Amino acid sequence: DSSEQGKYDFHMDTVLGYEKPVDMFETRKLSVVLLLNDGFEGGLFQINKGLESKPETIEMIKGRLLLFPSFIIHRVTPVTKGIRKSLVTWVEGPRFK
């Protein structure tokens, strides 16, 4: 929501290695994002390809489904006008070997 400058800073959706939070039974393998609306400004979906100062912006339009490995570092920039609505889910599985 632009009134809160809603955003997510760079993060991964999974925990790698052997130490997982006690409430995480499986490992998140795939992240899925569906953009539900348009008519907002800001709220860009970006991935970090190794340099935070030069992230790659993935074009998101209403109805677009984005599927990516959960270990990809990504963020959503602040929403500057309107409300950005999205649906996010994860596909889980056994720990990576």
Contacts in CASP RR format, 6 or more apart in sequence:
PFRMAT RR
TARGET T0000
AUTHOR 0000-0000-0000
METHOD contacts of the structure
MODEL  1
DSSEQGKYDFHMDTVLGYEKPVDMFETRKLSVVLLLNDGFEGGLFQINKG
LESKPETIEMIKGRLLLFPSFIIHRVTPVTKGIRKSLVTWVEGPRFK
1 79 0 8 1.000
1 82 0 8 1.000
1 83 0 8 1.000
1 84 0 8 1.000
2 40 0 8 1.000
2 41 0 8 1.000
2 79 0 8 1.000
2 80 0 8 1.000
2 81 0 8 1.000
2 82 0 8 1.000
2 83 0 8 1.000
5 78 0 8 1.000
5 79 0 8 1.000
5 80 0 8 1.000
6 43 0 8 1.000
6 76 0 8 1.000
6 78 0 8 1.000
6 79 0 8 1.000
6 84 0 8 1.000
7 43 0 8 1.000
7 75 0 8 1.000
7 76 0 8 1.000
7 77 0 8 1.000
7 78 0 8 1.000
7 79 0 8 1.000
8 75 0 8 1.000
8 76 0 8 1.000
9 75 0 8 1.000
10 48 0 8 1.000
10 52 0 8 1.000
10 55 0 8 1.000
10 73 0 8 1.000
10 74 0 8 1.000
10 75 0 8 1.000
11 73 0 8 1.000
11 74 0 8 1.000
11 75 0 8 1.000
12 70 0 8 1.000
12 71 0 8 1.000
12 72 0 8 1.000
12 73 0 8 1.000
12 74 0 8 1.000
13 28 0 8 1.000
13 31 0 8 1.000
13 70 0 8 1.000
13 71 0 8 1.000
13 90 0 8 1.000
14 27 0 8 1.000
14 28 0 8 1.000
14 29 0 8 1.000
14 70 0 8 1.000
14 71 0 8 1.000
15 21 0 8 1.000
15 24 0 8 1.000
15 27 0 8 1.000
15 28 0 8 1.000
16 71 0 8 1.000
16 96 0 8 1.000
17 95 0 8 1.000
17 96 0 8 1.000
18 95 0 8 1.000
20 27 0 8 1.000
25 92 0 8 1.000
26 92 0 8 1.000
26 93 0 8 1.000
26 94 0 8 1.000
27 92 0 8 1.000
27 93 0 8 1.000
27 94 0 8 1.000
27 95 0 8 1.000
27 96 0 8 1.000
28 70 0 8 1.000
28 90 0 8 1.000
28 91 0 8 1.000
28 92 0 8 1.000
29 69 0 8 1.000
29 70 0 8 1.000
29 90 0 8 1.000
29 91 0 8 1.000
29 92 0 8 1.000
29 93 0 8 1.000
29 96 0 8 1.000
30 67 0 8 1.000
30 68 0 8 1.000
30 69 0 8 1.000
30 70 0 8 1.000
30 90 0 8 1.000
30 91 0 8 1.000
31 67 0 8 1.000
31 68 0 8 1.000
31 69 0 8 1.000
31 70 0 8 1.000
31 72 0 8 1.000
31 74 0 8 1.000
31 88 0 8 1.000
31 89 0 8 1.000
31 90 0 8 1.000
32 65 0 8 1.000
32 66 0 8 1.000
32 67 0 8 1.000
32 88 0 8 1.000
32 89 0 8 1.000
32 90 0 8 1.000
32 91 0 8 1.000
33 45 0 8 1.000
33 60 0 8 1.000
33 65 0 8 1.000
33 66 0 8 1.000
33 86 0 8 1.000
33 87 0 8 1.000
33 88 0 8 1.000
34 63 0 8 1.000
34 64 0 8 1.000
34 65 0 8 1.000
34 66 0 8 1.000
34 86 0 8 1.000
34 87 0 8 1.000
34 88 0 8 1.000
35 60 0 8 1.000
35 61 0 8 1.000
35 62 0 8 1.000
35 63 0 8 1.000
35 64 0 8 1.000
35 66 0 8 1.000
35 84 0 8 1.000
35 85 0 8 1.000
35 86 0 8 1.000
36 62 0 8 1.000
36 63 0 8 1.000
36 85 0 8 1.000
36 86 0 8 1.000
36 87 0 8 1.000
37 62 0 8 1.000
37 83 0 8 1.000
37 84 0 8 1.000
37 85 0 8 1.000
38 61 0 8 1.000
38 62 0 8 1.000
39 82 0 8 1.000
40 79 0 8 1.000
40 81 0 8 1.000
40 82 0 8 1.000
40 83 0 8 1.000
40 84 0 8 1.000
41 79 0 8 1.000
41 80 0 8 1.000
41 81 0 8 1.000
41 82 0 8 1.000
42 77 0 8 1.000
42 78 0 8 1.000
42 79 0 8 1.000
42 80 0 8 1.000
42 81 0 8 1.000
42 84 0 8 1.000
43 76 0 8 1.000
43 77 0 8 1.000
43 78 0 8 1.000
43 79 0 8 1.000
43 80 0 8 1.000
43 84 0 8 1.000
44 57 0 8 1.000
44 60 0 8 1.000
44 76 0 8 1.000
44 77 0 8 1.000
45 57 0 8 1.000
45 58 0 8 1.000
45 60 0 8 1.000
45 66 0 8 1.000
45 74 0 8 1.000
45 75 0 8 1.000
45 76 0 8 1.000
46 55 0 8 1.000
46 56 0 8 1.000
46 57 0 8 1.000
46 58 0 8 1.000
46 74 0 8 1.000
46 75 0 8 1.000
46 76 0 8 1.000
46 77 0 8 1.000
47 55 0 8 1.000
47 56 0 8 1.000
47 58 0 8 1.000
47 68 0 8 1.000
47 72 0 8 1.000
47 73 0 8 1.000
47 74 0 8 1.000
48 55 0 8 1.000
48 73 0 8 1.000
48 74 0 8 1.000
48 75 0 8 1.000
49 55 0 8 1.000
49 56 0 8 1.000
50 73 0 8 1.000
55 75 0 8 1.000
58 66 0 8 1.000
60 66 0 8 1.000
68 74 0 8 1.000
70 90 0 8 1.000
76 84 0 8 1.000
END
